[in-house]
Amino acid sequence: MTDSPETPRRRPQQRKQVLLRLDPSVYEALARWAGDELRSANAQIEFLLRRALAEAGRLPREAGPLPRRGRPPGDSASPPPSA
């Protein structure tokens, strides 16, 4: 039997909270765009920032994928609602 070093488990990183001040008309346009794409304004901001970083070649490799929103997949424990 060979000794293998135990690989450390990565803990999920806490999401960083940031205060962002925007012009009200810019926020309204962003919120409308987010609604059109079925995202929250916060998710839309992160999506756009990640896209801009990727296009500039500055998105860190260790940046995980965008978190999935909504109900976790495989939640079939509850029956579908009756019509």
TILUMVEX-161398 format. One record per residue: residue number from 1; residue in one letter; x negated, y negated, z of N, C-alpha, C, CB in turn. Coordinates in steps of 0.02 Angstrom, whole numbers, padded with zeros to 5 digits. Glycine has a CB too. Example, Ala and Ser with C-alpha at 12.3 -4.5 7.8 and 13.67 -1.06 7.14 Angstrom:
2
SITE  seq  type      nx      ny      nz     cax     cay     caz      cx      cy      cz     cbx     cby     cbz
SITE    1     a  -00660   00284   00390  -00615   00225   00390  -00660   00165   00390  -00565   00224   00452
SITE    2     s  -00642   00112   00354  -00684   00053   00357  -00645  -00002   00394  -00704   00030   00286
***
This chain:
83
SITE  seq  type      nx      ny      nz     cax     cay     caz      cx      cy      cz     cbx     cby     cbz
SITE    1     m  -00042   00059   00000   00000   00000   00000  -00044  -00062   00000   00048   00000   00061
SITE    2     t  -00029  -00111  -00041  -00070  -00171  -00046  -00039  -00227  -00006  -00080  -00192  -00119
SITE    3     d  -00082  -00267   00022  -00059  -00326   00059  -00044  -00381   00009  -00111  -00349   00112
SITE    4     s   00016  -00406   00010   00032  -00462  -00033   00052  -00521   00011   00089  -00444  -00084
SITE    5     p   00024  -00578  -00003   00043  -00637   00038   00116  -00653   00028  -00001  -00699   00020
SITE    6     e   00148  -00669   00082   00219  -00686   00079   00227  -00753   00045   00251  -00686   00149
SITE    7     t   00268  -00755  -00007   00278  -00819  -00041   00326  -00861  -00001   00305  -00807  -00113
SITE    8     p   00307  -00923   00012   00351  -00966   00052   00415  -00982   00014   00315  -01031   00071
SITE    9     r   00470  -00982   00050   00534  -01000   00019   00541  -01075   00017   00593  -00968   00057
SITE   10     r   00564  -01100  -00039   00574  -01172  -00045   00642  -01189  -00016   00569  -01196  -00118
SITE   11     r   00641  -01235   00031   00704  -01259   00059   00733  -01309   00010   00694  -01291   00129
SITE   12     p   00800  -01309   00003   00829  -01360  -00040   00813  -01429  -00014   00906  -01350  -00045
SITE   13     q   00789  -01471  -00058   00771  -01539  -00038   00834  -01580  -00025   00728  -01573  -00090
SITE   14     q   00828  -01623   00025   00883  -01670   00038   00886  -01719  -00020   00872  -01708   00106
SITE   15     r   00946  -01739  -00037   00956  -01789  -00089   00936  -01857  -00060   01030  -01789  -00116
SITE   16     k   00901  -01895  -00097   00879  -01961  -00075   00936  -02011  -00083   00816  -01985  -00115
SITE   17     q   00949  -02050  -00032   01000  -02101  -00035   00968  -02168  -00050   01041  -02104   00031
SITE   18     v   00997  -02205  -00096   00969  -02270  -00116   01025  -02321  -00121   00933  -02264  -00184
SITE   19     l   01011  -02380  -00097   01058  -02435  -00103   01044  -02468  -00171   01051  -02486  -00043
SITE   20     l   01095  -02476  -00211   01087  -02505  -00277   01135  -02562  -00285   01097  -02452  -00332
SITE   21     r   01109  -02620  -00301   01151  -02679  -00312   01158  -02689  -00387   01123  -02742  -00277
SITE   22     l   01220  -02691  -00411   01234  -02700  -00482   01281  -02758  -00492   01263  -02636  -00512
SITE   23     d   01275  -02789  -00550   01324  -02839  -00570   01392  -02803  -00574   01304  -02873  -00639
SITE   24     p   01445  -02834  -00549   01511  -02800  -00550   01533  -02778  -00619   01563  -02846  -00521
SITE   25     s   01520  -02818  -00671   01541  -02798  -00738   01500  -02738  -00763   01535  -02857  -00787
SITE   26     v   01437  -02735  -00744   01395  -02677  -00763   01421  -02615  -00728   01320  -02689  -00745
SITE   27     y   01439  -02621  -00664   01466  -02564  -00628   01532  -02540  -00659   01476  -02582  -00554
SITE   28     e   01575  -02586  -00676   01639  -02567  -00706   01629  -02530  -00772   01683  -02629  -00718
SITE   29     a   01583  -02554  -00814   01568  -02520  -00877   01539  -02450  -00863   01518  -02562  -00919
SITE   30     l   01495  -02445  -00814   01466  -02381  -00796   01520  -02333  -00770   01411  -02391  -00743
SITE   31     a   01564  -02358  -00728   01618  -02317  -00700   01665  -02292  -00755   01658  -02356  -00647
SITE   32     r   01680  -02335  -00804   01722  -02313  -00860   01687  -02258  -00900   01740  -02372  -00906
SITE   33     w   01623  -02268  -00914   01584  -02219  -00951   01582  -02153  -00913   01513  -02245  -00965
SITE   34     a   01571  -02157  -00848   01569  -02097  -00807   01636  -02061  -00810   01551  -02115  -00733
SITE   35     g   01690  -02097  -00805   01756  -02067  -00809   01768  -02033  -00876   01809  -02119  -00798
SITE   36     d   01745  -02063  -00930   01752  -02033  -00996   01715  -01966  -01000   01725  -02080  -01049
SITE   37     e   01661  -01959  -00962   01621  -01897  -00964   01635  -01853  -00903   01547  -01914  -00967
SITE   38     l   01688  -01868  -00867   01709  -01829  -00808   01654  -01823  -00756   01730  -01760  -00830
SITE   39     r   01621  -01880  -00743   01570  -01883  -00691   01588  -01939  -00643   01499  -01894  -00721
SITE   40     s   01559  -01937  -00584   01565  -01993  -00538   01515  -02046  -00562   01551  -01971  -00463
SITE   41     a   01523  -02107  -00537   01476  -02160  -00555   01406  -02141  -00531   01497  -02228  -00524
SITE   42     n   01401  -02111  -00472   01336  -02090  -00446   01303  -02037  -00491   01344  -02063  -00373
SITE   43     a   01342  -01988  -00512   01315  -01935  -00556   01295  -01964  -00623   01367  -01879  -00565
SITE   44     q   01333  -02013  -00647   01316  -02045  -00711   01250  -02083  -00706   01373  -02093  -00734
SITE   45     i   01240  -02118  -00651   01177  -02154  -00641   01119  -02105  -00640   01179  -02195  -00574
SITE   46     e   01126  -02050  -00604   01071  -02001  -00601   01059  -01970  -00670   01087  -01945  -00550
SITE   47     f   01113  -01955  -00707   01107  -01927  -00774   01068  -01974  -00819   01177  -01913  -00804
SITE   48     l   01085  -02038  -00817   01052  -02088  -00860   00979  -02098  -00840   01090  -02154  -00858
SITE   49     l   00966  -02099  -00775   00897  -02108  -00752   00854  -02049  -00772   00895  -02117  -00676
SITE   50     r   00881  -01988  -00765   00843  -01929  -00786   00830  -01929  -00861   00880  -01865  -00765
SITE   51     r   00880  -01949  -00900   00872  -01951  -00972   00818  -02003  -00991   00939  -01968  -01007
SITE   52     a   00820  -02061  -00960   00770  -02113  -00974   00700  -02089  -00954   00787  -02178  -00937
SITE   53     l   00694  -02056  -00897   00629  -02030  -00875   00603  -01977  -00924   00634  -02000  -00804
SITE   54     a   00647  -01932  -00946   00627  -01880  -00994   00604  -01911  -01060   00685  -01831  -01006
SITE   55     e   00642  -01960  -01085   00624  -01992  -01148   00557  -02028  -01144   00678  -02041  -01170
SITE   56     a   00542  -02054  -01084   00478  -02089  -01074   00422  -02041  -01055   00486  -02142  -01020
SITE   57     g   00437  -01977  -01050   00386  -01928  -01031   00366  -01934  -00959   00326  -01936  -01074
SITE   58     r   00411  -01958  -00916   00395  -01969  -00846   00438  -01928  -00797   00404  -02042  -00830
SITE   59     l   00478  -01883  -00822   00519  -01842  -00778   00474  -01790  -00745   00578  -01807  -00817
SITE   60     p   00469  -01790  -00679   00425  -01742  -00645   00446  -01670  -00658   00423  -01755  -00570
SITE   61     r   00397  -01626  -00667   00412  -01555  -00679   00450  -01524  -00620   00348  -01517  -00691
SITE   62     e   00435  -01547  -00560   00467  -01518  -00501   00538  -01543  -00490   00425  -01531  -00440
SITE   63     a   00560  -01589  -00532   00629  -01613  -00526   00675  -01557  -00546   00642  -01677  -00570
SITE   64     g   00717  -01536  -00500   00763  -01481  -00515   00818  -01504  -00562   00795  -01454  -00451
SITE   65     p   00860  -01458  -00583   00915  -01477  -00627   00966  -01520  -00590   00949  -01414  -00655
SITE   66     l   01007  -01553  -00628   01060  -01592  -00597   01104  -01546  -00556   01102  -01630  -00650
SITE   67     p   01123  -01566  -00496   01167  -01523  -00457   01235  -01515  -00491   01176  -01550  -00386
SITE   68     r   01262  -01456  -00488   01328  -01444  -00517   01380  -01475  -00472   01341  -01369  -00527
SITE   69     r   01430  -01503  -00501   01483  -01535  -00463   01544  -01490  -00462   01501  -01604  -00494
SITE   70     g   01588  -01502  -00415   01651  -01466  -00413   01647  -01401  -00374   01674  -01451  -00482
SITE   71     r   01695  -01359  -00385   01701  -01295  -00350   01645  -01248  -00370   01769  -01263  -00363
SITE   72     p   01615  -01213  -00321   01563  -01165  -00338   01591  -01109  -00383   01532  -01134  -00274
SITE   73     p   01550  -01083  -00429   01574  -01030  -00473   01587  -00966  -00433   01522  -01015  -00528
SITE   74     g   01634  -00926  -00459   01649  -00863  -00427   01695  -00868  -00367   01587  -00830  -00407
SITE   75     d   01729  -00922  -00359   01774  -00930  -00303   01842  -00901  -00322   01780  -01005  -00282
SITE   76     s   01846  -00835  -00326   01908  -00803  -00346   01946  -00775  -00286   01894  -00747  -00395
SITE   77     a   01925  -00794  -00226   01958  -00769  -00166   02029  -00797  -00160   01918  -00787  -00104
SITE   78     s   02040  -00858  -00184   02106  -00886  -00178   02145  -00874  -00243   02102  -00962  -00162
SITE   79     p   02208  -00856  -00237   02248  -00843  -00297   02261  -00908  -00335   02314  -00809  -00279
SITE   80     p   02273  -00904  -00401   02288  -00964  -00439   02355  -00994  -00417   02290  -00949  -00516
SITE   81     p   02362  -01060  -00423   02425  -01091  -00401   02484  -01069  -00444   02418  -01168  -00404
SITE   82     s   02541  -01064  -00413   02602  -01043  -00449   02628  -01102  -00489   02657  -01017  -00400
SITE   83     a   02656  -01086  -00547   02683  -01139  -00591   02753  -01158  -00571   02682  -01118  -00664
***
